[in-house]
Amino acid sequence: MAISTEKKERIARDVIQEIYRHYQISANVMVNNPFARAFASINERAINQQDNARQNCAYNLMHGLNTSLGQSFFEGVAHILCDGEKRDFKSNEIYINQMSAISDIMIDLKNGTETPSVNREDEIIANQATGDKQTASNFTADCFYETENEVVALELKSVRPNSGEMRGEKQKVLIGKAVLRELYPNKNVRYIFGFPFDPTSDSDVGYDKQRFLHYLVEAEKFIAHEDFLIADELWSFLASSNNAMQEILEIINRIATPRFMDKFDALQDNRTPREEKRRILEEWYLCSEVRILDNVRPNASNLRIYNQSIFKNDGSYNTNRLTLLNLQPQ
């Protein structure tokens, strides 16, 4: 089962906006980041471009991708794949006994008297769900969704967290799981870390959990293999399909070419020949715009809407145009 056409289009829109946003900012490519390399393909092939101005812009694409891809892009793709959202949890309660148990767990992990174990930690916390309660710390799940039987919360992390960061993040997850189990007592609760790729892997989509934990600062002390998903394991889990990460990279590679701005400008220009525009739209997975070409005939009542730009000034997709043309956004 592959990522649906509709979700590929939504991912493609995010890719287009990401490229557009960074097109004129200084380059700083992280060589062991497969997503950055996919975006950087626009740079690598630009050397043969005769348009020096566009070539320079292509080389300037990558600045800031390491941070923005860690949040806005990766979160957006995660939400698309699993139909999830970013959700805040505020003013909830936790048992005082559970907070004490979590503190003990963290001390044992820090001192090395216990190794991380999801089953052991969950059992300890569940057994302390008695007595008085206190207000829990507010927290935000980067990606959250609820099914009939399960609640899943995801903490999307950089592949190189700051020293000591994993200790605080692990405590946040333990508290978060206790809160979520109180809020959803009849559902299985999973609160896990997600790492978008494995920088220690020779394969873009591959991963080695033990090697990756060793690569992170003190991560082996605090998180077990069951605590996190990484690389294709993460993206395929969110998509409920196999090889999802490869499909995402293919979307990026199709769009991130040296002629990106030429094609972007062509789509924005209503004078672009119909067949040329169709070719670009299909190449960029923009099936909603193909539907407009096929089904909407401009007339006196809709001409102004039809002639609106496909993309807004920030590079985001103009979904309002679809709605006004009586076509539902994909």
C-alpha positions in Angstrom: 0.0 0.0 0.0 1.4 3.4 -1.0 0.8 6.9 0.2 -2.4 8.1 -1.4 -2.4 10.6 -4.3 -4.2 13.1 -2.2 -1.6 12.9 0.6 1.2 13.1 -2.0 -0.2 16.3 -3.2 -0.4 17.8 0.2 3.2 16.8 0.9 4.3 18.2 -2.5 2.7 21.6 -1.5 4.7 21.7 1.7 7.9 20.8 -0.3 7.2 23.6 -2.8 6.7 26.1 0.0 9.8 25.0 1.8 11.9 25.4 -1.4 10.4 28.7 -2.1 11.0 30.0 1.4 14.6 29.1 1.4 15.5 29.8 -2.2 17.4 33.0 -1.6 19.1 32.2 1.8 22.7 31.0 2.3 23.5 27.3 1.9 24.5 25.0 4.7 23.9 21.4 3.7 24.1 18.6 6.3 25.7 15.8 4.3 24.3 13.0 6.4 20.7 14.2 6.2 18.9 12.4 3.4 16.0 14.9 3.4 18.5 17.8 3.0 20.3 15.9 0.3 17.0 15.4 -1.6 16.3 19.2 -1.3 20.0 19.8 -2.2 19.6 18.0 -5.6 18.5 21.4 -6.8 22.0 22.6 -5.9 24.0 19.7 -7.3 22.5 19.9 -10.7 22.5 23.7 -10.9 26.2 23.9 -11.8 25.4 23.4 -15.5 22.8 26.2 -15.5 23.7 29.2 -17.7 21.5 31.5 -15.7 24.0 32.6 -13.0 21.4 34.4 -11.0 19.2 31.3 -10.7 22.3 29.2 -10.1 23.3 31.3 -7.2 19.8 31.1 -5.8 19.9 27.3 -6.1 23.1 27.2 -4.1 21.5 29.3 -1.5 18.5 27.0 -0.9 19.7 25.0 2.1 20.2 27.6 4.8 18.0 26.8 7.8 16.7 23.5 6.6 18.2 21.6 9.5 16.1 23.5 11.9 13.0 24.3 9.9 12.9 20.7 8.5 13.0 19.5 12.1 9.8 21.2 12.9 7.6 22.8 10.3 8.3 20.4 7.4 8.6 17.2 9.4 5.6 18.0 11.6 3.6 18.9 8.5 4.4 15.7 6.7 3.7 13.6 9.9 0.3 15.3 10.3 -0.6 14.6 6.6 0.4 10.9 6.8 -1.5 10.0 9.9 -4.3 12.6 9.8 -2.9 13.9 13.1 -2.3 17.3 14.6 -0.2 19.2 17.1 -2.0 19.3 20.4 -1.5 21.1 23.7 -2.4 19.5 27.0 -2.9 22.0 29.8 -4.3 22.0 33.3 -4.5 18.3 33.6 -3.9 16.2 36.7 -1.5 13.4 37.7 -1.4 11.3 40.8 1.2 12.5 43.3 2.3 8.9 43.7 2.9 8.7 39.9 5.0 11.9 40.0 7.1 10.4 42.8 7.5 7.1 40.8 8.6 9.0 37.7 11.2 10.9 39.7 12.5 7.5 41.0 12.6 6.1 37.5 14.6 9.0 36.3 17.1 8.8 39.2 17.6 5.1 38.5 18.1 5.7 34.8 20.6 8.6 35.4 22.6 6.5 37.9 22.6 3.5 35.7 21.0 1.2 38.4 18.2 0.5 35.9 18.2 0.3 32.1 15.3 1.9 30.1 12.4 -0.4 29.6 9.0 0.7 28.4 7.1 -2.2 29.9 8.7 -1.9 33.3 8.3 1.9 33.5 4.6 1.7 32.3 3.9 -0.9 34.9 5.4 1.1 37.7 3.5 4.3 36.8 0.2 2.4 36.3 0.5 0.8 39.8 0.8 4.3 41.3 -2.4 5.6 39.9 -3.9 6.0 43.4 -4.3 8.6 46.1 -4.4 12.4 45.8 -3.7 14.3 42.5 -1.7 17.4 41.6 -1.6 19.6 38.5 0.7 18.1 35.8 3.1 20.2 33.8 1.7 21.4 30.5 3.0 19.7 27.4 2.6 19.6 23.7 2.6 16.6 21.5 4.1 17.4 18.1 1.9 14.9 16.4 -1.3 13.4 18.0 -4.1 11.2 16.8 -6.8 9.1 18.3 -8.4 5.9 16.9 -11.2 3.7 18.2 -8.8 1.8 20.4 -5.6 3.8 20.6 -4.1 7.2 21.4 -0.7 8.0 19.8 1.4 11.0 20.7 4.7 11.7 19.0 7.6 13.8 20.1 9.5 14.7 16.9 13.2 15.2 17.7 16.3 16.5 16.0 18.7 13.7 15.2 21.4 15.4 17.3 19.7 16.7 20.5 21.6 19.0 22.8 23.7 17.3 25.6 21.4 16.2 28.4 18.2 17.0 26.4 17.0 13.3 26.3 16.8 13.1 30.0 14.3 16.0 30.2 12.4 14.7 27.2 12.1 11.2 28.7 10.6 12.6 31.9 8.2 14.7 29.8 7.1 11.6 27.9 6.6 9.6 31.1 4.4 12.4 32.6 2.6 12.7 29.3 1.8 9.0 29.2 0.4 9.2 32.8 -1.8 12.2 31.9 -3.0 10.6 28.6 -3.9 7.3 30.4 -6.0 9.3 32.8 -7.7 11.2 30.0 -8.3 8.1 27.9 -8.7 5.2 30.4 -10.2 2.8 27.9 -7.6 3.1 25.2 -4.1 2.0 24.6 -1.7 4.9 25.0 1.6 5.3 23.1 3.8 8.3 23.6 7.0 7.8 21.5 10.0 9.8 20.1 10.3 10.1 16.4 13.6 10.7 14.6 13.1 11.6 10.8 16.3 9.8 9.7 19.4 8.0 10.9 22.5 10.0 10.2 24.7 6.9 11.0 23.2 4.9 8.2 24.7 4.5 4.7 21.2 4.2 3.3 18.9 7.2 3.1 16.0 5.2 4.5 17.9 2.6 6.6 18.5 2.7 10.3 20.3 0.9 13.2 18.7 1.7 16.5 21.6 0.6 18.7 24.2 2.4 16.7 21.9 5.5 16.6 21.4 5.5 20.4 25.2 5.3 20.8 25.5 8.3 18.5 23.2 10.4 20.7 24.5 12.0 23.9 23.5 9.9 26.9 20.5 8.5 25.0 21.3 4.9 25.9 20.8 5.8 29.5 17.2 7.0 29.1 15.5 5.5 26.1 14.9 2.0 25.0 14.4 0.8 21.4 10.7 0.7 22.0 10.7 4.3 23.0 11.3 5.6 19.5 10.8 5.2 15.8 13.4 6.3 13.2 13.8 6.8 9.5 11.5 4.6 7.3 10.2 2.9 10.5 8.8 6.2 11.6 7.3 7.4 8.3 5.9 4.0 7.4 4.3 3.8 10.8 2.6 7.2 10.3 1.5 6.4 6.8 0.4 2.8 7.6 2.2 1.7 4.5 5.6 0.3 3.5 8.5 2.4 2.1 6.9 5.7 3.0 10.2 7.5 3.5 11.3 6.6 0.0 8.1 8.0 -1.4 8.6 11.2 0.4 12.2 11.5 -0.9 10.9 10.8 -4.4 8.4 13.7 -4.1 11.2 16.1 -3.0 13.5 14.9 -5.8 10.8 15.5 -8.4 10.3 19.1 -7.3 13.8 20.1 -6.1 15.5 20.6 -9.4 17.6 23.5 -10.8 14.6 24.7 -12.8 12.4 25.0 -9.8 11.9 28.7 -10.0 11.3 28.6 -13.8 8.6 26.0 -13.3 7.1 27.9 -10.3 7.0 31.1 -12.3 5.4 29.2 -15.2 2.6 27.9 -13.0 2.0 31.4 -11.6 1.7 32.9 -15.2 -1.7 32.6 -16.8 0.0 33.0 -20.2 1.8 29.7 -19.9 0.6 27.3 -22.5 -1.9 24.8 -21.2 0.1 21.6 -22.0 3.3 23.0 -20.4 1.4 23.9 -17.3 -0.2 20.5 -17.2 3.2 18.8 -17.5 4.6 20.7 -14.5 1.4 20.1 -12.5 1.6 16.4 -13.0 5.3 16.3 -12.3 4.7 18.2 -9.1 1.8 15.9 -8.0 -0.6 18.9 -8.1 -3.7 16.8 -9.1 -6.1 19.5 -7.9 -4.8 21.9 -10.4 -5.0 19.3 -13.1 -8.7 19.0 -12.2 -9.1 22.7 -12.6 -7.6 22.5 -16.1 -9.9 19.6 -17.0 -13.1 20.7 -15.4 -13.3 24.5 -15.0 -14.0 26.7 -17.9 -13.4 30.4 -17.2 -16.4 32.6 -17.7 -17.7 36.0 -16.7 -18.7 34.8 -13.2 -15.5 33.0 -12.2 -12.7 34.6 -14.4 -11.2 36.7 -11.6 -11.0 33.7 -9.3 -9.7 31.4 -12.0 -6.9 33.9 -12.8 -5.8 34.1 -9.2 -2.2 32.8 -8.5 -1.9 29.1 -7.7 0.6 30.0 -4.9 0.5 32.8 -2.4 3.3 35.3 -1.8 5.0 33.0 0.8 4.9 30.0 -1.6 2.0 28.3 0.1 -0.8 26.8 -2.0 -3.9 28.9 -2.6 -6.6 26.4 -1.4 -9.2 29.2 -1.2 -9.1 29.4 -5.0 -10.2 25.8 -5.2 -13.1 26.3 -2.9 -14.3 29.4 -4.7 -14.2 27.4 -8.0 -16.4 24.8 -6.3 -13.7 22.2 -6.1 -12.8 20.7 -2.8 -9.1 20.9 -1.8 -7.4 17.5 -2.0 
